[in-house]
């Protein structure tokens, strides 16, 4: 099984959390204290992320990752699940809902990738700065992240709240990025692709972006015409590329509103 997972069982619905490129399942920590009170949590680590080994034989494109997660959902014999994905994970969630509608109850995409009219044909120079910085600073990160200068350098592009972000969240993010052997394979697997599949209107779908998302800016990477026609589109103020870090309570509220639409 190419997907590493941890299932926290409880009563209520099953939430499947899919992280972004260069991230890991621990990116969801700020969301968990509230979300766990509503149901079971299935935390995933994609190949080459979060300590999950990278298998060079595994296709890393979003549609293939979606099918791998579908296999896991079937293996665990879960009821229709509620998908929550950030960035690349949001794109994977959308592909999964399109490909396997019987397995999916709802989708909440947090700054999902793939919503661009013109697919990227190659890696844009400089956009892997976070990866290169994390790799170079991994040994000194525990100390460096105690300084505002290091926090600004590493996270001001990700979150407008970089000054007050939880230290452990920052350290987890740097560690995950520095150790993500799947970062470049996942990136290359998105080239010349975009999300343009159809999702059944019986699957409630919500797309959430922050107004301060500089990773996937609105001008080029938030094309509403590519989202399902029935999807609710929400823009949160003073929120960056990881809404679950900046506004965890608001995100949980949005997730529950999406879940409540399931018929």
N, C-alpha and C positions, 0 to 999 in steps of 0.2 A: 504494500500500500504506500504510494508516494506521499500521502498526506499524514503528517504527525498530528495527533489530536489528544485532547483532554476533555472528558465529559463530566460536568458537574450536574448531577441529576437532582431534580426537585419536582414539585407539583407544578402544573401549568404548562404553557407552551415551551417549545424548544427553540432557543435562539442560537444561530450559527454565526460566529464572528470570524471574518476573513480580513486579515491584515494587508497592508500595502507592500510595495516593493522595497526591499531592504529593511523591512520592519520584522515584527514577530508577534506572537500571540500576547506577550506581556504588554503590548501597546494599549490593550484594552483595560488595564488595571483601573484607571480613573472611573470607568463606566461600571465596573462590576459590583461595587457595594450596593448600588441601587438596582441594577438590572437583575441581579441574582435573586432578589426578593419577588420577582415576577414569574420565574420559571427556570427551566434547565438551561445550562450554557454549554455549548460545544465550541471549544477553542481550537483553532487550527493553526498549524505552521506549514507553510508551503515548502516545497523542496528547496534546499539550500538556504533556509531561513529558520531562525529560532532553534538551532541545534539539529534540525532535520537534514540529513545528508543530501547532497545534490547528486542525483542519478543522471548522467549525461544522456541516457537513453529516453528519459521522460520529456515529453513535449511540454513546454512552459507557457505556451500562449494561453490567453484567458479562457477560450472555449475548451481547450484540453484540460486545464485546471478545473473548470466547472464540471466536466465529466468525471474527473477523479474524485471530486467532492460528492457528486451524485452517487458514485460507487460506495463511498464511505457511509452516506446516509442510508443506503439500502443495506449495507453490511450491519449497521447498528440497529436496523429495523425501527427507524424513527417515524413518528407521524409527520405530516407536512410541517416543514420547519419555517422559521422566520429568519431570513438572511439579513445580516448587517455587515456591510463591507466598506472599507476605507480605501480610497485611491485605487490602486490596482485591484484590491479586494472588492471594491464596489463594482468595477467592471466585471470581475468574475461572477459576482452575485447576479448581475443583470443577465449574463450569458447563461447561468444556471437556471434562472427562472424561465428564460426563453426555450432552453433545450429540454428541461425536465419539469414541466408545469405541475405534474401530479405530485411531485415531491415538495413543492414550495407553497407556503401559505401567504407570505408577504415578503417584500424587499424594502430595505432602507439603505440607500447608497449615500455614504458620507464622502463628499468630494470625489465621486467616482471618475476614474480615468476612462478614456475611450470615447468621450463625447466631443470629438473634433471632426469638422467637415473634411479637412485634408489630412490624411494619415502622415505621420512622420516616417521618412524614408531612411533615416540614419540617426545615430546618436548626435544630439546637438552638443557641440563642444562647450564644456563648462557646466553643463547641467548635472554632471555627476559630482559636483563639488562636495555635497554632503557625504558621499561615499568616500571620496579621497581624504577629506578631513577626518572622518571617523576612523579610517584605517591608520592614518598617520598619528592620531592622538589617542588611540585606544589605551596605551599604557599609562598615560598621564590624565586621562579623563576623570577619574574619581577625584583628583585634586583640582584640576583645571575648571571643572564645572561649578566649583564653589565661587568662581569669580564672575562678575557681571560681563566682563569683556569676552570671556569664552562663551558664555551663554548667548550673548548677542551675536557673536560670529557664527555659532552653530545653529541657533534656533530662531533668530529674528525673521527669517524668511518663512518659517513654518507656522509661527504663532505670534500674534500681536501681544500675547501675555507672557512672553519669554522671561521677563524679569521675575515674575512670581510663580512660575511653574515649579511643580514638585521636583526636588532634586533626583529622587529615584526614577521618576518618569524620564528625565533627561538622560540619566546614566544608562537606563535600560535601552533607550533609543540609540545612543551612541554605540553601545555594545552590540546590539542587534545589527546595526548597519555595518560595523567593522567586520563582523563575522559572517555576513550574508554572502556565501559563495554563489547563491542563486540570483544576486542582484543584476549582474550584467546579462546572464541568460534570460531572465524574466524580461528585462528591458528590450533585448534584441527580439524577443518573441512578440512584442507589441508593435514592432515596426511594420509599416505598410498595412496596418489593421486599424479598425475603429469598431465601436459597438453600433451595429445597424440591424440587429435581430428584432423580432416581434415578441412581445410579452403579452400573454392573455390578459384581458381587462378584468378577469376574475381574481387576479393576483394584485392586491393593493400594493402600490409602488410609490415610494417617496424619495426624491432626490434632494440632498441638502448640501449647499455650498456656503462657505463663509465669504463675507465681503472683503476679507483681507487674505484671500488665497492667492499667493504669488507663485505657487508651484504649478497649479492648473488655473491660470487666469481666465476671467470671464470672456475676454476678447477673443481667445483662440480655443479654449478647452471646455467651454460650458455651453455647447450647442443644444438648445432645448428641443429642436426638431428631431434629434436622434433619440430622445427619451420617449418612453411609451406615451401615447397620446393621453392616457388616463392618469399619468403620474402627477402627483403633487410636487411642486417645485418650491423649495424654501431657501431663502438666503438669510443667514444669521449675521447680525451686526457684530463687529469686533471679534470675528472668528477667522482662523486661518485654515490650513490644509488638514488639520486633525481636529474636527469639531468635538470629538469625544474627550480631548484634552482641555479645550477652551471652555466648553459649556456642557459638561457631562449630564447635569440634571435636565437641561433643555433637550438634549439628544434622547435621553430615556423617555421623556414626555412625548417626543415625536415618534419614537419607536412604538410606544404604547398606543398612540393615536392611529398609527398605521395598522397595528395588530387588530384594533377594534373594528376596522373596516372589513375584516374577513367575514364572509357569509357562510 
